[in-house]
Amino acid sequence: MRRLSAQYVITNTGAPAKRAVISAEDDGTIISIEPGIESLRDPQSVEFFNGIIIPGFVNCHCHLELSHMKGSFAEGTGLENFIMHIRDARNNIPVDEISAAQQTDKLLSDEGVVLCADVCNTSLTFNIKKKSRIQYHNFLEVFGTDPQKAGKRMDEIEVVAVDAERMGLSYSITPHSAYSVSLPLFRLIKEKSKMNRVTTIHFMETSSEALFLSDHSGLLRKSYEASGLLPDNILVPADHATTILDEMTTAGNLLLVHNTFADSETVKRVKKRGRTFWCLCPGSNLYIEKKMPPVEMLMKEGCDLVIGTDSLASNKSLSILSELKLIQKYFPSIPLQELIRWATISGAEALGEDNNFGKIVPGKKPGLLLLENADLINFKLLPETTVTRLV
């Protein structure tokens, strides 16, 4: 058993607790939380830290199998160019993909991630996840704009699903995005995902998505043409809200990822679905589009926000703390406790794992992290703030 305390403890059950003492089993199960170290009969038995103890981070969007592509693409070239480069370079980079993914899994864990939603196009990372300290939910992603190949695309992802099932890994079959999935393929995915506990989709990541959906024009069309992937018959949803409300499963929770170009009208329409979470990946958005998501608008619309990192192909690191620092930099009025909530209990709720993660309460195993070198007077992150995994 360990007993731990810090200047503040954020439990996600109320206001930050000053110098509260957490007792935890060796396996990380929380035994108790006591009010203050000063009132203990034996304070010497407590490990005390000059910082803030928080629950383990939940990463709601990652691509572990793209880890070998770190630094392969220039920053700020736009999503259309990024997608084209991904298609061309994915299998032509002289790096051991499995070794890179293993290193990234360790990096995620060291950075405090205890639960991760990871997008998969193959079963490449499954053995890593089976042995990982992190609990993963695997989003088996389907894409394809050619209506004639919809059945083939589903057959391909079914093979990956069989591997996940065989290995006892949690998974959902899910579409890539509104613009990259034909309507026939959307309907096959909808049928396969009608019992999903959680589903995800890349959402409004670039301004040209709306043009491609509405009249099949714009930079995304040019990207498909340059790659030789534009079908003769383009059949895609009319807009983003229609995609969510008409073409996707209504089962379980829905994670909308990026939302960089989301507008209030679309948000209002999409919210009619219910059980929807909006995932922010600011590091990736700046890397690709040089733009932050409209966080204040999403908050004003009452959206449930969560945090992701995207992949090392589109981000400089996979640090949830770095993502929170970016949000605080651009939106300094957001309280630290709210940022921590998005990165912990809100993510756990989105993935349907809030019975196990996200709160420091007796009986749960949320993981315990220490934030050091934060501004404890104004309760803000600083550029030099670090995170250490305690449990």
C-alpha positions as CSV (number, residue, x, y, z in Angstrom):
1,M,0.0,0.0,0.0
2,R,1.1,3.6,-0.7
3,R,-0.1,6.9,0.8
4,L,0.4,9.9,-1.3
5,S,-0.4,13.6,-1.0
6,A,0.3,16.9,-2.7
7,Q,-0.4,20.6,-2.4
8,Y,-3.7,19.9,-4.3
9,V,-5.5,16.8,-5.4
10,I,-8.0,17.0,-8.2
11,T,-10.4,14.0,-7.8
12,N,-13.1,15.1,-10.3
13,T,-15.7,14.8,-7.5
14,G,-15.6,18.4,-6.3
15,A,-13.3,21.3,-5.7
16,P,-9.5,20.6,-5.6
17,A,-8.7,19.1,-2.2
18,K,-5.8,20.8,-0.5
19,R,-3.2,18.3,0.9
20,A,-5.6,15.4,0.8
21,V,-4.1,12.0,1.4
22,I,-4.7,9.1,-1.0
23,S,-4.3,5.6,0.1
24,A,-3.8,3.1,-2.8
25,E,-3.2,-0.7,-3.1
26,D,-0.1,-1.8,-4.9
27,D,-2.1,-2.5,-8.0
28,G,-3.4,1.1,-8.0
29,T,-6.8,0.6,-6.6
30,I,-7.9,3.6,-4.5
31,I,-8.6,2.7,-0.9
32,S,-9.4,6.0,0.7
33,I,-9.0,9.8,0.4
34,E,-8.5,11.6,3.7
35,P,-9.0,15.4,4.2
36,G,-5.5,16.7,5.0
37,I,-2.1,15.5,5.9
38,E,-1.8,17.8,8.9
39,S,-4.6,15.9,10.7
40,L,-3.0,12.4,10.3
41,R,-1.5,10.6,13.3
42,D,1.4,9.4,11.2
43,P,2.1,11.9,8.4
44,Q,5.7,10.6,8.0
45,S,4.3,7.5,6.2
46,V,2.9,9.8,3.4
47,E,4.8,10.5,0.2
48,F,4.3,14.3,-0.2
49,F,4.7,16.1,-3.5
50,N,4.9,19.8,-4.2
51,G,2.4,19.8,-7.0
52,I,-1.0,18.6,-8.1
53,I,-2.1,15.0,-8.1
54,I,-4.7,14.2,-10.8
55,P,-6.3,11.0,-12.3
56,G,-4.5,9.3,-15.3
57,F,-5.0,10.9,-18.7
58,V,-7.5,9.6,-21.3
59,N,-6.3,10.0,-24.9
60,C,-9.4,10.0,-27.1
61,H,-7.7,10.0,-30.4
62,C,-4.4,8.4,-31.5
63,H,-3.0,6.5,-34.5
64,L,-0.3,4.2,-33.0
65,E,0.4,2.5,-36.3
66,L,1.5,5.8,-37.9
67,S,4.3,6.2,-35.3
68,H,7.0,5.4,-37.8
69,M,6.0,8.5,-39.9
70,K,7.2,11.0,-37.3
71,G,8.7,14.1,-38.9
72,S,7.9,12.8,-42.4
73,F,5.7,15.8,-43.4
74,A,6.2,19.5,-43.5
75,E,4.1,21.6,-41.2
76,G,1.3,23.8,-42.3
77,T,0.7,22.3,-45.7
78,G,-3.0,21.7,-45.2
79,L,-5.0,18.4,-44.7
80,E,-5.4,17.8,-48.4
81,N,-1.6,17.6,-49.0
82,F,-1.1,15.7,-45.7
83,I,-3.6,13.0,-46.8
84,M,-1.9,12.7,-50.2
85,H,1.5,12.3,-48.6
86,I,0.1,9.7,-46.2
87,R,-1.2,7.7,-49.1
88,D,2.1,7.9,-51.0
89,A,4.5,7.4,-48.1
90,R,2.8,5.1,-45.6
91,N,4.5,1.9,-46.7
92,N,7.7,3.5,-48.1
93,I,9.4,4.8,-45.0
94,P,12.5,2.7,-44.0
95,V,11.6,2.4,-40.3
96,D,10.5,-0.6,-38.3
97,E,6.8,0.1,-37.8
98,I,6.4,-2.3,-34.9
99,S,9.4,-0.9,-33.1
100,A,8.2,2.6,-33.6
101,A,4.7,1.7,-32.3
102,Q,6.2,0.0,-29.2
103,Q,8.2,3.1,-28.4
104,T,5.1,5.3,-28.8
105,D,3.1,3.0,-26.5
106,K,5.8,3.5,-23.8
107,L,5.9,7.2,-24.5
108,L,2.1,7.5,-24.1
109,S,2.3,5.6,-20.8
110,D,5.2,7.6,-19.5
111,E,3.2,10.8,-20.3
112,G,0.4,9.6,-18.1
113,V,-2.1,8.0,-20.5
114,V,-4.0,5.1,-18.8
115,L,-6.8,4.8,-21.4
116,C,-6.5,5.4,-25.2
117,A,-8.8,5.3,-28.2
118,D,-6.6,4.3,-31.1
119,V,-7.5,4.3,-34.8
120,C,-6.4,1.1,-36.6
121,N,-6.4,0.3,-40.3
122,T,-4.5,-3.0,-39.7
123,S,-3.8,-5.4,-36.8
124,L,-0.2,-4.3,-36.7
125,T,-0.3,-2.9,-33.1
126,F,-2.6,-5.5,-31.5
127,N,0.3,-7.5,-29.9
128,I,1.7,-4.3,-28.4
129,K,-1.7,-3.4,-27.0
130,K,-2.2,-6.8,-25.5
131,K,0.9,-6.4,-23.4
132,S,0.6,-2.6,-22.7
133,R,0.1,-0.9,-19.4
134,I,-2.5,1.3,-21.2
135,Q,-6.0,0.0,-21.8
136,Y,-6.9,0.6,-25.4
137,H,-10.2,0.8,-27.3
138,N,-9.5,0.1,-31.0
139,F,-11.4,2.0,-33.7
140,L,-11.2,-0.2,-36.8
141,E,-11.4,2.5,-39.5
142,V,-13.0,2.1,-42.9
143,F,-12.6,4.5,-45.8
144,G,-13.2,4.4,-49.6
145,T,-14.9,6.9,-51.9
146,D,-15.6,4.4,-54.7
147,P,-19.1,3.1,-54.3
148,Q,-18.2,0.0,-56.4
149,K,-15.6,-1.0,-53.8
150,A,-17.8,-0.6,-50.7
151,G,-18.1,-4.4,-50.1
152,K,-14.4,-5.0,-50.6
153,R,-13.6,-2.3,-48.0
154,M,-15.9,-3.9,-45.5
155,D,-14.4,-7.3,-46.1
156,E,-10.9,-5.9,-45.4
157,I,-11.8,-4.4,-42.1
158,E,-13.7,-7.6,-41.1
159,V,-10.4,-9.4,-41.3
160,V,-8.9,-6.9,-38.8
161,A,-12.0,-7.3,-36.6
162,V,-11.5,-11.1,-36.5
163,D,-8.0,-10.5,-35.2
164,A,-9.2,-8.1,-32.5
165,E,-11.9,-10.6,-31.4
166,R,-9.4,-13.5,-31.3
167,M,-7.0,-11.4,-29.1
168,G,-9.8,-10.2,-26.8
169,L,-9.3,-6.6,-27.7
170,S,-12.0,-4.0,-27.3
171,Y,-13.0,-2.6,-30.7
172,S,-15.6,-0.7,-32.9
173,I,-15.9,-0.6,-36.6
174,T,-16.1,3.1,-37.6
175,P,-15.9,5.4,-40.7
176,H,-12.9,7.6,-41.3
177,S,-14.7,10.9,-42.3
178,A,-17.7,12.3,-44.1
179,Y,-15.7,13.0,-47.3
180,S,-13.7,9.8,-47.5
181,V,-16.6,7.2,-47.3
182,S,-19.1,6.6,-50.0
183,L,-22.8,6.4,-49.2
184,P,-23.0,2.6,-49.9
185,L,-20.0,2.1,-47.6
186,F,-21.5,4.3,-44.9
187,R,-24.6,2.1,-44.9
188,L,-22.6,-1.1,-44.6
189,I,-20.7,0.4,-41.7
190,K,-23.9,1.6,-40.1
191,E,-25.3,-2.0,-40.2
192,K,-22.1,-3.4,-38.7
193,S,-21.9,-0.7,-36.0
194,K,-25.5,-0.9,-34.8
195,M,-24.4,-2.4,-31.4
196,N,-21.4,-0.1,-31.0
197,R,-20.6,1.1,-27.5
198,V,-18.7,4.0,-29.0
199,T,-18.0,5.2,-32.5
200,T,-15.7,7.9,-33.9
201,I,-15.2,9.9,-37.0
202,H,-12.8,12.6,-38.2
203,F,-15.0,15.7,-38.3
204,M,-14.6,19.2,-40.0
205,E,-10.8,19.0,-40.0
206,T,-10.4,21.3,-43.0
207,S,-12.4,24.0,-44.7
208,S,-12.5,22.1,-48.0
209,E,-14.6,19.2,-46.6
210,A,-17.8,21.2,-47.0
211,L,-17.1,21.9,-50.6
212,F,-16.4,18.3,-51.5
213,L,-19.6,17.2,-49.8
214,S,-21.9,19.9,-51.3
215,D,-20.7,19.9,-54.9
216,H,-17.6,17.6,-55.1
217,S,-15.2,20.5,-55.7
218,G,-12.3,22.1,-53.9
219,L,-8.9,21.0,-52.7
220,L,-10.0,17.6,-51.5
221,R,-11.2,16.8,-55.0
222,K,-7.8,17.9,-56.4
223,S,-6.1,15.7,-53.8
224,Y,-8.1,12.6,-54.9
225,E,-7.5,13.4,-58.5
226,A,-3.7,13.7,-57.9
227,S,-3.7,10.3,-56.2
228,G,-5.9,8.7,-58.9
229,L,-8.6,7.9,-56.3
230,L,-11.5,10.0,-57.5
231,P,-14.3,7.6,-58.6
232,D,-16.4,8.3,-61.7
233,N,-19.5,8.4,-59.5
234,I,-19.1,10.4,-56.4
235,L,-21.7,9.5,-53.8
236,V,-21.1,11.2,-50.4
237,P,-23.3,12.8,-47.8
238,A,-24.6,16.3,-48.5
239,D,-23.1,17.9,-45.4
240,H,-21.6,17.1,-42.0
241,A,-24.7,17.1,-40.0
242,T,-26.5,14.8,-42.4
243,T,-23.6,12.4,-42.1
244,I,-24.0,12.2,-38.4
245,L,-27.8,12.2,-38.2
246,D,-28.6,10.0,-41.2
247,E,-25.6,7.9,-42.1
248,M,-24.1,6.8,-38.8
249,T,-25.2,4.5,-36.0
250,T,-27.3,5.9,-33.3
251,A,-26.0,3.3,-30.8
252,G,-23.7,4.3,-28.0
253,N,-21.5,7.4,-27.7
254,L,-20.1,9.3,-30.6
255,L,-16.6,10.9,-30.7
256,L,-16.2,13.7,-33.3
257,V,-12.5,14.4,-33.7
258,H,-10.8,17.6,-34.6
259,N,-13.7,20.0,-35.2
260,T,-11.2,22.6,-36.4
261,F,-13.7,24.2,-38.7
262,A,-16.9,23.5,-36.8
263,D,-19.6,26.2,-36.9
264,S,-22.4,26.8,-34.4
265,E,-25.1,25.9,-36.9
266,T,-23.6,22.5,-37.5
267,V,-23.0,21.9,-33.9
268,K,-26.6,22.7,-33.0
269,R,-27.8,20.2,-35.6
270,V,-25.4,17.5,-34.6
271,K,-26.2,17.8,-30.9
272,K,-29.7,16.5,-31.7
273,R,-28.1,13.0,-31.8
274,G,-27.2,13.1,-28.1
275,R,-24.4,11.2,-26.4
276,T,-21.8,13.1,-28.5
277,F,-18.3,14.1,-27.5
278,W,-16.1,16.6,-29.3
279,C,-12.4,15.7,-29.3
280,L,-9.8,18.4,-29.4
281,C,-6.4,17.7,-30.9
282,P,-4.9,21.2,-31.0
283,G,-1.3,20.1,-31.6
284,S,-2.3,18.3,-34.8
285,N,-4.6,21.1,-35.9
286,L,-1.7,23.6,-35.7
287,Y,0.7,21.1,-37.3
288,I,-1.5,20.5,-40.4
289,E,-3.8,23.6,-40.8
290,K,-2.1,26.2,-38.5
291,K,-5.4,26.7,-36.8
292,M,-6.9,26.0,-33.4
293,P,-10.4,24.5,-33.0
294,P,-13.1,26.9,-31.9
295,V,-13.0,25.9,-28.2
296,E,-15.0,28.8,-26.8
297,M,-17.8,28.3,-29.3
298,L,-18.0,24.6,-28.5
299,M,-18.1,25.4,-24.8
300,K,-20.8,28.1,-25.4
301,E,-22.9,25.5,-27.3
302,G,-22.6,23.1,-24.3
303,C,-20.5,20.5,-26.0
304,D,-18.9,17.7,-24.0
305,L,-15.2,18.2,-24.7
306,V,-12.4,15.6,-24.6
307,I,-8.7,15.5,-25.6
308,G,-6.7,13.6,-28.1
309,T,-3.2,13.8,-29.6
310,D,-3.6,12.4,-33.2
311,S,-0.5,10.7,-34.5
312,L,3.3,11.3,-34.6
313,A,2.8,11.9,-38.3
314,S,0.8,15.0,-37.6
315,N,2.1,16.1,-34.2
316,K,5.4,16.9,-32.5
317,S,4.6,14.8,-29.5
318,L,1.8,12.6,-28.0
319,S,1.6,14.5,-24.7
320,I,-1.8,15.2,-23.3
321,L,-0.2,17.8,-21.1
322,S,1.2,19.6,-24.1
323,E,-2.3,19.7,-25.7
324,L,-3.7,21.2,-22.5
325,K,-0.9,23.8,-22.5
326,L,-1.8,24.8,-26.0
327,I,-5.5,25.2,-25.1
328,Q,-4.6,27.3,-22.1
329,K,-2.2,29.4,-24.2
330,Y,-4.9,30.3,-26.8
331,F,-7.9,30.3,-24.3
332,P,-6.4,31.5,-21.0
333,S,-9.7,32.0,-19.3
334,I,-10.5,28.3,-19.2
335,P,-9.9,27.0,-15.6
336,L,-7.2,24.4,-15.1
337,Q,-9.7,22.1,-13.3
338,E,-11.9,22.2,-16.5
339,L,-8.9,21.3,-18.7
340,I,-8.1,18.4,-16.4
341,R,-11.7,17.2,-16.5
342,W,-11.6,17.1,-20.3
343,A,-8.4,15.0,-20.2
344,T,-9.6,12.6,-17.6
345,I,-13.2,11.9,-16.6
346,S,-14.8,13.3,-19.7
347,G,-12.6,11.1,-21.9
348,A,-13.5,8.1,-19.7
349,E,-17.2,8.9,-20.1
350,A,-16.9,9.2,-23.8
351,L,-15.3,5.7,-24.1
352,G,-17.8,4.2,-21.6
353,E,-15.0,3.5,-19.1
354,D,-15.9,5.9,-16.3
355,N,-16.6,3.1,-13.9
356,N,-12.8,2.4,-14.0
357,F,-11.1,5.6,-14.9
358,G,-11.3,9.4,-14.6
359,K,-12.0,9.9,-10.9
360,I,-10.0,9.4,-7.7
361,V,-12.5,7.6,-5.6
362,P,-12.3,4.4,-3.5
363,G,-12.6,1.2,-5.6
364,K,-11.4,2.7,-8.9
365,K,-8.0,2.3,-10.6
366,P,-7.7,5.6,-12.4
367,G,-3.9,5.9,-12.3
368,L,-2.3,8.8,-10.4
369,L,-0.3,11.6,-12.0
370,L,1.7,14.4,-10.6
371,L,1.8,17.9,-12.2
372,E,4.9,19.7,-11.0
373,N,6.1,23.3,-11.6
374,A,2.6,24.6,-12.1
375,D,1.3,28.0,-10.9
376,L,-0.3,26.9,-7.6
377,I,-1.4,30.4,-6.8
378,N,-3.3,31.1,-10.0
379,F,-3.9,27.5,-10.7
380,K,-2.4,27.5,-14.2
381,L,-0.1,25.4,-16.2
382,L,3.3,26.9,-17.0
383,P,5.6,26.2,-20.0
384,E,7.8,24.3,-17.6
385,T,5.0,22.2,-16.0
386,T,5.7,18.5,-16.2
387,V,3.8,15.3,-15.6
388,T,5.0,12.2,-13.8
389,R,3.2,8.9,-13.4
390,L,3.0,8.0,-9.7
391,V,0.7,5.0,-9.9
